[in-house]
Amino acid sequence: MSAERKSKKNDKNDKNNKMPLKRVISNNLFLLNIIVRAAPRTAVFMLAHSLIQSLVIFFEHTYQIVYIVNAIQYGKPFFEILGFLIIMSVIVTSNLILNSVMGSGAIPKAKEKIYRAVREKLYEKAKQTDIACYDNPEYYNEYVFALGNAVNRVDSVIEITGQTISNIVMLFVLGGYIVFAESRSIIFIVISFIMSYYFMSKSAKIGFDLNKALNPVLRKRDYVNRIFYLPDYVKEIKLSSVKERLLEDYAEAENQVYSELKGKTRKIAVFGFLESYLSGSFLFDFLFLLYLMHLAVVQNVIGFGTLFGLYRSSRNARGTITDFTHNIAGLREQSLYIDKMRAFLDYEQTVVSKPDPIPFNNTAGGKLELIGVSFTYPGAKEETLSDITLTINQGEKVAIVGYNGAGKTTLIKLLMRLYDPSVGEIHYDGEDIREYDVSEYRSLFSALFQDYQIYAATVAQNVIAGDGEPDAERLMNSIEAGGLAGRIEMMKDKLNTQLTKEFIEGEELSGGERQKLAISRSLYKNSPIIIFDEPSSALDPIAEFELNNAMLELGREKTLIFISHRLSTTRMADKIYMFEKGRLIESGSHDELIGIGGKYAEMYKLQAEKYR
C-alpha cells in the first residue's frame, strides 16, 4: 500500500472513530507491557492501588457503619463490636503506611524507569527510521505527536487501567451488596451505565478530534514563540520587519485555535451535562432515593441500617459507574493516541541490510561507481537526479560543483546510502552497495553536511561525537587540522570547555569557529572516505587556504569528496563533476574543464573576477 493511500485510510479511520474493541484492548496492553517490564512490582502496585483504596473506603465508610447500626439495633455484645473496630483500624492504618512508603519512594523511581523505557523505544526507532521519513511532513507530525504524548500516555494508562480494574471489582462488590439487600435496585445501575457510556464515548471522540486538529496549529504557534526567545534569531528580528510577519502568523494560529475550541468545546459541554444529569442526578438522587423511601416508609420492608447501606452503596455505585464509563471512554481515547505511537514504532525501514550481506572491508576505501542513477524524493513529481554515471577511484580528490538545486547533496546522500536510488545502481569495490550491511558500509564515510550541529557538551565530546574510546593524539591532530587549536588554547578549560549556554555558562563559537569544530569532528572519525559539503562556506580566505592544505595532508591516502560553491577550492581536486538541474553535464580536472570553456569555466571566471 502506498504512503498516500495509507494516509487516506488512516484519516478515514480517524474520522469515523470505529476502532474495534480488540484494537483498543491491544493498544492499551501494548503500553502496559512496556510499563510492567520496566518496573514489575511497583507497576503492579500502581495498577492495584485504586482498587485497594476503594475496598478500604467501602468497608470503612459503608460496611462499618451498617454493621454498627445493625449491631446497636439488634443488641449485639459490646466486645464483638470492639473486635470489629480493632480489625478495621488495623486495615486502615496498614493502608496509610503502605501509601506513604510507596508514594514517597518506590513510585517516583519506578515512573522514571518507565518514562525512560518508553522514550528509549521511540528514540531507538527514530534512529532506525529512513531519512526519507523526515522529508515527509505527515510522518514528522506523527513522530512529534507520538513523542510529545508518550509520557502523558504512560501516566494516563496506569491511572485509567487501575481505576477500571477497581471499577469492575467494586461494581461486583457494591452490586452484590445491593442485590443481596434489595435485588430490584440493580435495574437503576444498568440503566445508568448504558446512558453514561453513550454520552462519554461521544465526548471522548470530540476531544480526540480537537486535539488532532490543534496539534499542527500549536506547533506553528510554538515555532513563532521559540523564534522570539532563541538568541540565533534575535539580531534579525531586531533589525528587520520579519517580526511583523511572525506576529501575523502567531495571530493566525491563535485564531485557528479559538475557532477549533469554539466549534468543539460546546458539544463536549452538552454531552457532559447530559451524562451528569440523566445518568446521575435524575436517575439516582431522585428516582432511586424515592424508591428506597417508598420501601422503608410505605411498605416497611427494609430497616434503617439497610436503608442507609443501600443509599450509600447506590451513591457509591453511581460514582463507580460514572468513573467506569469515563475510564472505558478514556481507554478508547488512550488507544487512539497509542495507535499513533504504534504506527510510528511499526514503521518498516526500506533502506535495510539483506539477511545475508556479503563480507565487507572498510579499511582500504575502494572504488565507488554510480551506474545510471536517478532519484526522486518521496511525493515529488520531478527527479532530483537523472541518469548519473560516474566513478570515484580510491584515493581520489573529487569535487562536486554546481549551482543551488543541482542535486549535489542528494548525490552524497545516495553514496552514503541514506537513500536508495529510484533507478540504477551504486557499486563499491564492484558490488552493489545494497549487498553490504548498511552500518558497515556507512562506516566508510566521515561526512560534514551544511546543517551540522554543535551539541551542549565539551569541546572534546563534540569532536569525538561518541566515536569509540577517545584517542588524545588523533583528537589534537583533528583540531589542529580543522584550524581551531588557537581558539581552544584561549579557553579556560581547554578541551573540557562546555559549549553553548543551553545548561550552563558555556562558550559560544562564531559561525566560522563552529564550522572548524564540525570539520575537526569529520577528520577525527578517520574513515577511508571523507565528504565535505561546503566545508569552507563560513571561513575567511586564509582559513580556507589552511583547510585545503589540511585536507590534502590528512587525506593523502584517503578518498576525499567535497561539494563546493567556491571554485577556488576545486583546483586541488583530481576530478571535478559539474551538475546542473540534476544532470551531470561536465567532468574532468580543473585545467581540462577550463580548456573546454563550458559551464564550469564560466562559473569559475565569474567567481575569479570578484578577487581581481
C-alpha positions as CSV (number, residue, x, y, z in Angstrom):
1,M,0.0,0.0,0.0
2,S,1.4,3.4,-0.9
3,A,2.1,6.0,1.7
4,E,-0.6,8.3,0.2
5,R,-3.3,5.6,0.2
6,K,-2.3,4.5,3.7
7,S,-2.6,8.2,4.9
8,K,-6.1,8.5,3.4
9,K,-7.1,5.2,5.0
10,N,-5.8,6.4,8.4
11,D,-7.6,9.7,8.0
12,K,-10.9,7.9,7.2
13,N,-10.5,5.7,10.3
14,D,-9.8,8.7,12.5
15,K,-12.9,10.4,11.1
16,N,-15.2,7.5,11.7
17,N,-13.5,6.6,15.0
18,K,-14.6,3.0,14.6
19,M,-11.6,1.4,16.2
20,P,-12.6,-2.2,17.1
21,L,-12.7,-3.1,20.8
22,K,-10.0,-5.7,20.1
23,R,-7.6,-3.0,18.9
24,V,-8.5,-0.8,21.9
25,I,-7.5,-3.6,24.3
26,S,-4.4,-4.5,22.2
27,N,-3.2,-0.9,22.2
28,N,-3.5,-0.4,26.0
29,L,-2.0,-3.8,26.7
30,F,0.9,-2.9,24.4
31,L,1.8,0.1,26.6
32,L,1.1,-1.8,29.8
33,N,3.5,-4.4,28.7
34,I,6.3,-1.8,28.4
35,I,5.3,-0.4,31.8
36,V,5.3,-3.7,33.7
37,R,8.6,-4.8,32.1
38,A,10.3,-1.6,33.1
39,A,9.2,-1.7,36.8
40,P,7.3,-5.0,37.5
41,R,6.5,-4.9,41.2
42,T,5.8,-1.2,41.5
43,A,3.7,-1.2,38.3
44,V,1.5,-4.0,39.7
45,F,1.1,-1.9,42.9
46,M,0.2,1.2,40.9
47,L,-2.4,-0.7,38.9
48,A,-3.9,-2.2,42.1
49,H,-3.7,1.0,44.2
50,S,-7.1,2.3,43.2
51,L,-8.8,-1.0,44.0
52,I,-7.1,-1.2,47.4
53,Q,-8.3,2.3,48.2
54,S,-11.8,1.7,47.0
55,L,-12.2,-1.5,49.1
56,V,-10.8,0.2,52.2
57,I,-13.2,3.1,51.8
58,F,-16.2,0.8,51.2
59,F,-15.5,-1.3,54.4
60,E,-14.6,1.8,56.5
61,H,-17.3,4.2,55.4
62,T,-20.2,1.9,54.4
63,Y,-20.0,-1.6,55.8
64,Q,-18.6,-0.5,59.1
65,I,-21.5,2.0,59.7
66,V,-24.1,-0.6,58.6
67,Y,-22.5,-3.2,60.9
68,I,-22.5,-0.8,63.9
69,V,-26.1,0.5,63.4
70,N,-27.4,-3.1,63.0
71,A,-25.4,-4.2,66.0
72,I,-27.0,-1.5,68.1
73,Q,-30.4,-2.1,66.7
74,Y,-30.3,-5.9,67.4
75,G,-28.3,-5.6,70.7
76,K,-25.0,-7.3,69.8
77,P,-22.4,-7.5,72.6
78,F,-20.0,-4.6,73.0
79,F,-16.8,-6.6,72.8
80,E,-17.9,-8.1,69.5
81,I,-18.3,-4.6,68.1
82,L,-15.0,-3.6,69.7
83,G,-13.2,-6.5,68.0
84,F,-14.7,-5.5,64.6
85,L,-13.5,-1.9,65.1
86,I,-10.0,-3.0,66.0
87,I,-9.7,-5.1,62.8
88,M,-10.9,-2.1,60.8
89,S,-8.4,0.1,62.5
90,V,-5.5,-2.3,61.6
91,I,-6.6,-2.4,58.0
92,V,-6.9,1.4,57.7
93,T,-3.5,2.0,59.4
94,S,-1.7,-0.5,57.3
95,N,-3.1,1.1,54.1
96,L,-1.9,4.5,55.2
97,I,1.6,3.2,55.9
98,L,1.7,1.4,52.6
99,N,0.6,4.5,50.7
100,S,3.2,6.7,52.4
101,V,6.1,4.3,51.8
102,M,5.2,3.6,48.1
103,G,4.2,7.2,47.3
104,S,7.4,8.9,48.6
105,G,9.9,6.4,47.3
106,A,9.1,3.5,45.0
107,I,6.6,5.1,42.7
108,P,8.6,8.2,41.7
109,K,11.6,5.9,40.9
110,A,9.6,3.4,39.0
111,K,7.9,6.1,36.9
112,E,11.3,7.4,35.8
113,K,12.3,3.9,34.8
114,I,9.1,3.6,32.8
115,Y,9.5,7.0,31.1
116,R,13.0,6.1,30.1
117,A,11.9,2.7,28.7
118,V,9.2,4.3,26.5
119,R,11.4,7.2,25.3
120,E,14.3,4.9,24.5
121,K,12.0,2.7,22.5
122,L,10.9,5.8,20.5
123,Y,14.4,7.1,20.2
124,E,15.7,3.8,19.0
125,K,13.0,3.7,16.4
126,A,13.8,7.2,15.3
127,K,17.5,6.2,14.9
128,Q,16.5,3.4,12.6
129,T,13.9,5.3,10.6
130,D,14.7,6.1,7.0
131,I,15.8,9.7,6.4
132,A,13.1,9.9,3.7
133,C,10.5,9.9,6.5
134,Y,11.8,13.3,7.8
135,D,11.2,14.8,4.3
136,N,7.5,13.8,4.8
137,P,5.6,16.4,6.9
138,E,2.8,13.9,7.7
139,Y,5.3,11.4,9.1
140,Y,7.2,14.1,11.0
141,N,3.9,15.2,12.6
142,E,3.1,11.7,13.6
143,Y,6.6,11.4,15.2
144,V,6.2,14.6,17.1
145,F,2.7,13.6,18.2
146,A,3.9,10.2,19.4
147,L,6.9,11.6,21.3
148,G,5.1,14.6,22.7
149,N,2.3,12.4,24.2
150,A,4.4,9.4,25.3
151,V,4.9,10.3,29.0
152,N,1.4,11.6,29.4
153,R,0.1,8.3,27.9
154,V,2.1,6.3,30.4
155,D,0.6,8.1,33.4
156,S,-2.9,8.0,31.9
157,V,-2.8,4.3,31.1
158,I,-1.6,3.4,34.5
159,E,-4.2,5.6,36.2
160,I,-7.1,4.7,33.9
161,T,-6.4,0.9,33.8
162,G,-6.0,0.8,37.6
163,Q,-9.3,2.7,38.0
164,T,-11.0,0.4,35.5
165,I,-9.9,-2.7,37.4
166,S,-11.1,-1.0,40.6
167,N,-14.4,-0.1,39.0
168,I,-15.0,-3.7,37.8
169,V,-14.3,-5.2,41.2
170,M,-16.2,-2.6,43.1
171,L,-19.2,-3.0,40.8
172,F,-19.3,-6.6,41.8
173,V,-18.9,-5.8,45.5
174,L,-21.4,-3.0,45.5
175,G,-23.7,-4.7,43.1
176,G,-23.5,-7.9,45.2
177,Y,-24.4,-6.0,48.4
178,I,-27.3,-4.2,46.7
179,V,-28.7,-7.3,45.1
180,F,-28.4,-9.1,48.4
181,A,-30.2,-6.3,50.2
182,E,-32.8,-5.4,47.5
183,S,-32.3,-7.1,44.1
184,R,-34.5,-4.8,42.0
185,S,-32.2,-1.9,42.7
186,I,-29.7,-3.3,40.2
187,I,-32.0,-2.1,37.4
188,F,-31.0,1.5,38.2
189,I,-27.4,0.6,37.9
190,V,-27.7,-1.0,34.5
191,I,-29.7,2.0,33.1
192,S,-27.2,4.5,34.5
193,F,-24.3,2.6,32.9
194,I,-25.8,2.5,29.4
195,M,-26.6,6.2,29.4
196,S,-23.3,7.3,30.9
197,Y,-21.2,5.2,28.5
198,Y,-23.0,6.5,25.4
199,F,-22.6,10.2,26.3
200,M,-19.0,9.9,27.4
201,S,-18.0,8.0,24.2
202,K,-19.4,10.9,22.2
203,S,-17.5,13.4,24.3
204,A,-14.2,11.5,24.1
205,K,-14.4,11.3,20.3
206,I,-14.8,15.0,20.0
207,G,-11.9,15.6,22.4
208,F,-9.6,13.5,20.3
209,D,-10.6,15.2,17.1
210,L,-10.0,18.5,18.8
211,N,-6.5,17.5,19.9
212,K,-5.6,16.2,16.5
213,A,-6.8,19.4,14.8
214,L,-4.9,21.6,17.2
215,N,-1.6,19.7,17.0
216,P,-0.2,21.2,13.8
217,V,-1.6,24.6,14.7
218,L,0.0,24.6,18.2
219,R,3.3,23.5,16.5
220,K,3.2,26.6,14.3
221,R,2.4,28.8,17.3
222,D,5.2,27.3,19.4
223,Y,7.6,27.8,16.5
224,V,6.9,31.5,16.5
225,N,7.2,31.6,20.3
226,R,10.6,29.8,20.1
227,I,12.0,32.2,17.5
228,F,11.3,35.2,19.8
229,Y,13.4,33.9,22.6
230,L,16.2,32.0,20.8
231,P,19.5,34.0,20.5
232,D,20.1,32.7,17.0
233,Y,17.2,34.9,15.7
234,V,17.4,38.0,17.9
235,K,19.6,40.1,15.6
236,E,17.5,39.6,12.5
237,I,14.3,40.2,14.5
238,K,15.5,43.5,15.8
239,L,17.0,44.7,12.5
240,S,14.2,43.6,10.1
241,S,10.4,43.6,9.7
242,V,10.2,39.8,10.0
243,K,8.8,40.1,13.5
244,E,5.6,41.7,12.0
245,R,5.2,38.6,9.8
246,L,5.8,36.3,12.7
247,L,3.2,38.1,14.8
248,E,0.8,37.8,11.9
249,D,1.5,34.0,11.8
250,Y,1.0,33.9,15.6
251,A,-2.3,35.7,15.5
252,E,-3.4,33.4,12.6
253,A,-2.6,30.3,14.7
254,E,-4.4,31.8,17.7
255,N,-7.5,32.4,15.6
256,Q,-7.4,28.8,14.4
257,V,-7.1,27.5,18.0
258,Y,-10.0,29.7,19.0
259,S,-12.1,28.5,16.1
260,E,-11.4,24.8,16.8
261,L,-12.2,25.3,20.5
262,K,-15.4,27.3,19.8
263,G,-16.7,24.6,17.5
264,K,-16.0,21.5,19.6
265,T,-16.0,22.5,23.3
266,R,-19.6,23.4,23.2
267,K,-20.5,19.9,22.1
268,I,-18.3,18.4,24.8
269,A,-20.1,20.6,27.4
270,V,-23.6,19.4,26.2
271,F,-22.7,15.7,26.3
272,G,-21.0,16.2,29.7
273,F,-24.2,17.8,31.1
274,L,-26.4,15.0,29.7
275,E,-24.2,12.4,31.2
276,S,-24.0,14.0,34.6
277,Y,-27.7,14.8,34.9
278,L,-29.6,12.0,33.2
279,S,-27.5,9.1,34.4
280,G,-26.6,10.7,37.7
281,S,-28.6,13.3,39.5
282,F,-32.0,12.5,38.0
283,L,-31.8,8.7,38.0
284,F,-30.0,8.1,41.3
285,D,-30.5,11.1,43.5
286,F,-34.2,11.4,42.6
287,L,-35.8,8.2,41.3
288,F,-33.7,5.7,43.2
289,L,-33.9,7.6,46.5
290,L,-37.7,7.9,46.1
291,Y,-37.9,4.2,45.5
292,L,-35.9,3.5,48.7
293,M,-38.1,5.8,50.8
294,H,-41.2,4.0,49.5
295,L,-39.7,0.6,50.6
296,A,-38.9,2.0,54.1
297,V,-41.8,4.3,54.8
298,V,-44.7,3.0,52.8
299,Q,-44.0,-0.8,52.5
300,N,-41.8,-1.0,55.7
301,V,-39.8,-3.9,54.2
302,I,-36.3,-2.6,55.0
303,G,-34.8,-1.3,58.2
304,F,-32.9,1.9,59.0
305,G,-29.4,0.3,58.7
306,T,-30.3,-1.4,55.4
307,L,-31.8,1.9,54.1
308,F,-28.5,3.7,54.9
309,G,-26.4,0.9,53.4
310,L,-28.5,0.8,50.2
311,Y,-28.5,4.5,49.8
312,R,-24.8,4.9,50.5
313,S,-23.9,1.9,48.3
314,S,-26.1,3.2,45.5
315,R,-24.4,6.6,45.6
316,N,-21.0,4.8,45.5
317,A,-22.2,2.5,42.7
318,R,-23.4,5.6,40.8
319,G,-20.0,7.2,41.2
320,T,-18.3,3.9,40.2
321,I,-20.5,3.6,37.1
322,T,-19.7,7.2,36.2
323,D,-16.0,6.5,36.7
324,F,-16.2,3.3,34.8
325,T,-17.8,4.8,31.8
326,H,-15.3,7.7,31.9
327,N,-12.5,5.2,32.1
328,I,-13.8,2.9,29.3
329,A,-14.1,6.0,27.1
330,G,-10.7,7.0,28.4
331,L,-9.2,3.7,27.4
332,R,-10.6,4.2,23.9
333,E,-9.1,7.7,23.9
334,Q,-5.7,6.4,25.1
335,S,-5.9,3.8,22.3
336,L,-6.2,6.4,19.7
337,Y,-3.0,8.1,21.0
338,I,-1.2,4.7,21.5
339,D,-2.2,3.7,17.9
340,K,-0.2,6.7,16.6
341,M,2.7,5.6,18.7
342,R,2.5,2.0,17.5
343,A,2.2,3.2,13.9
344,F,5.4,5.0,14.4
345,L,7.1,2.0,16.0
346,D,5.7,-0.4,13.4
347,Y,7.2,1.6,10.5
348,E,9.3,-0.8,8.4
349,Q,12.6,0.6,7.0
350,T,13.2,0.5,3.3
351,V,17.0,1.1,3.5
352,V,18.0,-2.1,5.2
353,S,20.6,-4.8,5.1
354,K,19.9,-8.0,3.3
355,P,19.6,-11.1,5.5
356,D,23.0,-12.5,4.4
357,P,25.1,-9.4,3.5
358,I,28.5,-10.1,1.8
359,P,31.7,-9.6,3.7
360,F,32.9,-6.0,3.9
361,N,36.3,-4.4,4.4
362,N,36.3,-0.6,5.1
363,T,40.0,-0.2,5.6
364,A,41.1,0.4,2.0
365,G,38.4,2.7,0.6
366,G,37.7,1.1,-2.8
367,K,36.2,2.4,-6.0
368,L,32.7,4.0,-6.0
369,E,30.6,3.8,-9.1
370,L,27.2,5.2,-10.0
371,I,25.6,3.5,-12.9
372,G,22.5,5.1,-14.5
373,V,21.4,6.5,-11.1
374,S,18.2,8.5,-11.0
375,F,16.4,9.7,-7.8
376,T,13.0,11.2,-7.0
377,Y,12.2,12.3,-3.4
378,P,9.0,10.7,-2.0
379,G,6.0,12.7,-3.0
380,A,8.0,14.8,-5.5
381,K,6.8,15.0,-9.2
382,E,10.3,15.7,-10.7
383,E,13.6,13.8,-10.5
384,T,16.3,15.4,-8.3
385,L,19.0,13.4,-10.1
386,S,18.6,12.0,-13.6
387,D,20.7,9.2,-15.2
388,I,24.0,9.8,-13.3
389,T,27.0,7.7,-14.2
390,L,30.4,8.5,-12.7
391,T,33.4,6.9,-11.0
392,I,35.3,7.9,-7.9
393,N,38.5,5.9,-7.6
394,Q,40.3,5.0,-4.3
395,G,42.4,7.9,-3.0
396,E,41.0,10.5,-5.5
397,K,40.2,14.0,-4.5
398,V,36.8,14.7,-6.2
399,A,34.8,18.0,-6.3
400,I,31.1,18.0,-6.9
401,V,30.1,21.5,-8.1
402,G,27.0,23.3,-9.4
403,Y,24.5,26.0,-8.5
404,N,21.9,25.5,-5.7
405,G,19.4,22.8,-6.5
406,A,21.7,20.9,-8.9
407,G,21.4,17.7,-6.8
408,K,24.9,17.7,-5.3
409,T,23.9,17.0,-1.6
410,T,21.3,14.4,-2.8
411,L,24.1,12.6,-4.7
412,I,26.2,12.4,-1.4
413,K,23.2,11.0,0.5
414,L,22.8,8.3,-2.1
415,L,26.5,7.5,-1.9
416,M,26.2,7.1,1.9
417,R,23.0,5.0,1.4
418,L,20.8,7.4,3.3
419,Y,18.5,6.8,0.4
420,D,18.4,4.1,-2.3
421,P,18.3,5.2,-6.0
422,S,14.9,5.2,-7.7
423,V,16.7,3.8,-10.8
424,G,20.2,2.5,-11.3
425,E,22.8,1.1,-9.0
426,I,25.7,2.3,-6.9
427,H,28.7,-0.1,-6.6
428,Y,31.6,-0.2,-4.1
429,D,34.5,-2.5,-4.9
430,G,32.5,-3.9,-7.8
431,E,29.5,-4.9,-5.7
432,D,26.1,-3.2,-5.4
433,I,26.1,-1.4,-2.1
434,R,22.8,-2.9,-1.2
435,E,24.6,-6.3,-0.8
436,Y,26.6,-4.9,2.1
437,D,25.5,-4.5,5.7
438,V,24.2,-0.9,6.0
439,S,26.0,0.0,9.2
440,E,29.3,-1.5,7.9
441,Y,29.0,0.3,4.6
442,R,28.3,3.7,6.2
443,S,31.4,3.3,8.4
444,L,33.3,4.0,5.2
445,F,32.3,7.7,5.4
446,S,33.1,10.6,7.5
447,A,30.9,13.5,6.5
448,L,30.3,17.1,7.2
449,F,27.0,18.4,6.0
450,Q,25.9,22.0,5.7
451,D,23.4,21.6,8.5
452,Y,26.0,20.3,11.1
453,Q,25.2,20.8,14.8
454,I,27.1,21.8,17.8
455,Y,26.0,20.0,21.0
456,A,25.7,21.1,24.6
457,A,28.8,19.2,25.6
458,T,32.5,19.8,25.9
459,V,34.8,20.6,23.0
460,A,36.3,17.1,23.2
461,Q,32.9,15.4,23.3
462,N,31.8,17.5,20.3
463,V,34.7,16.4,18.2
464,I,34.7,12.7,19.3
465,A,30.9,12.5,18.9
466,G,30.8,9.1,20.6
467,D,33.1,7.5,18.1
468,G,34.6,4.8,20.3
469,E,37.2,5.3,23.0
470,P,38.8,8.8,23.0
471,D,42.2,9.0,21.2
472,A,44.1,12.0,22.6
473,E,46.6,12.2,19.7
474,R,44.0,11.8,17.0
475,L,41.8,14.4,18.8
476,M,44.5,17.1,18.8
477,N,45.6,16.4,15.2
478,S,42.0,16.8,14.1
479,I,41.5,20.0,16.0
480,E,44.7,21.5,14.6
481,A,43.8,20.4,11.1
482,G,40.4,21.9,11.5
483,G,42.0,25.2,12.4
484,L,40.5,25.6,15.9
485,A,43.6,24.8,18.1
486,G,44.4,28.5,18.8
487,R,40.8,29.3,19.9
488,I,40.7,26.3,22.2
489,E,44.0,27.2,23.7
490,M,42.4,30.6,24.8
491,M,39.6,28.8,26.6
492,K,39.7,28.4,30.4
493,D,39.1,24.6,30.4
494,K,40.7,23.9,27.0
495,L,39.2,20.6,25.6
496,N,36.9,20.3,28.6
497,T,35.2,23.7,28.0
498,Q,31.5,23.4,27.8
499,L,30.0,24.7,24.5
500,T,26.7,26.6,24.2
501,K,24.7,28.1,27.0
502,E,21.9,25.6,26.9
503,F,22.5,24.4,30.5
504,I,25.5,26.4,32.0
505,E,27.5,29.4,31.1
506,G,29.5,27.8,28.3
507,E,31.5,29.2,25.4
508,E,29.7,30.4,22.3
509,L,31.6,29.9,19.0
510,S,31.3,32.1,16.0
511,G,30.0,30.8,12.7
512,G,33.4,30.1,11.3
513,E,34.6,28.5,14.6
514,R,31.5,26.3,14.7
515,Q,32.4,25.1,11.2
516,K,36.0,24.4,12.1
517,L,34.8,22.3,15.0
518,A,32.5,20.4,12.7
519,I,35.4,19.9,10.3
520,S,37.5,18.6,13.2
521,R,34.8,16.1,14.0
522,S,34.7,14.8,10.5
523,L,38.5,14.4,10.4
524,Y,38.6,12.7,13.8
525,K,36.4,9.8,12.6
526,N,39.4,8.7,10.4
527,S,37.3,7.0,7.8
528,P,38.7,6.0,4.4
529,I,36.3,8.3,2.5
530,I,35.8,11.9,3.7
531,I,32.9,14.0,2.5
532,F,32.7,17.8,2.9
533,D,29.5,19.6,1.9
534,E,30.6,23.2,1.6
535,P,33.5,22.9,4.0
536,S,34.7,26.5,3.7
537,S,31.4,28.4,3.4
538,A,31.8,30.1,6.8
539,L,35.6,30.5,6.6
540,D,37.7,33.5,5.6
541,P,40.1,33.1,2.6
542,I,43.1,32.5,4.9
543,A,41.3,29.8,6.9
544,E,40.0,28.3,3.7
545,F,43.6,28.1,2.3
546,E,44.7,26.4,5.6
547,L,41.8,24.0,5.4
548,N,42.6,23.0,1.9
549,N,46.2,22.2,2.8
550,A,45.0,20.3,5.9
551,M,42.5,18.2,3.8
552,L,45.3,17.3,1.4
553,E,47.7,16.4,4.2
554,L,45.2,14.3,6.2
555,G,43.5,12.9,3.2
556,R,46.7,11.9,1.4
557,E,45.8,8.3,1.3
558,K,42.0,8.7,1.6
559,T,39.2,9.4,-0.9
560,L,38.1,13.0,-0.5
561,I,34.8,14.2,-1.9
562,F,33.7,17.7,-1.4
563,I,30.8,19.9,-2.6
564,S,31.7,23.5,-3.1
565,H,30.4,26.7,-4.4
566,R,33.8,28.3,-4.1
567,L,35.6,27.1,-7.1
568,S,39.0,28.2,-5.8
569,T,38.7,25.1,-3.6
570,T,38.2,22.8,-6.6
571,R,41.7,23.4,-8.1
572,M,43.1,20.9,-5.7
573,A,40.7,18.1,-7.0
574,D,41.9,15.3,-9.2
575,K,38.5,15.3,-10.8
576,I,35.6,17.7,-10.9
577,Y,31.9,16.8,-11.7
578,M,29.7,19.7,-12.8
579,F,26.0,19.3,-12.1
580,E,23.1,21.3,-13.4
581,K,19.4,20.7,-12.7
582,G,20.0,17.1,-11.5
583,R,22.2,16.1,-14.5
584,L,25.9,15.6,-14.8
585,I,27.0,18.0,-17.6
586,E,30.8,18.1,-17.4
587,S,33.7,16.1,-15.8
588,G,37.4,16.4,-15.7
589,S,40.3,18.2,-13.9
590,H,40.3,21.9,-13.3
591,D,42.6,22.6,-16.3
592,E,40.6,20.3,-18.6
593,L,37.3,22.0,-17.8
594,I,38.8,25.5,-18.1
595,G,40.1,24.4,-21.5
596,I,36.7,23.1,-22.6
597,G,35.2,26.6,-21.9
598,G,31.9,25.2,-20.7
599,K,29.6,25.8,-17.7
600,Y,32.4,25.2,-15.2
601,A,34.8,27.6,-16.9
602,E,32.0,30.2,-17.0
603,M,31.2,29.7,-13.3
604,Y,34.9,29.8,-12.3
605,K,35.6,33.1,-14.3
606,L,32.6,34.8,-12.7
607,Q,33.9,34.0,-9.2
608,A,37.5,34.8,-10.1
609,E,36.6,38.3,-11.1
610,K,35.5,39.1,-7.5
611,Y,39.1,38.7,-6.3
612,R,40.7,40.9,-9.0
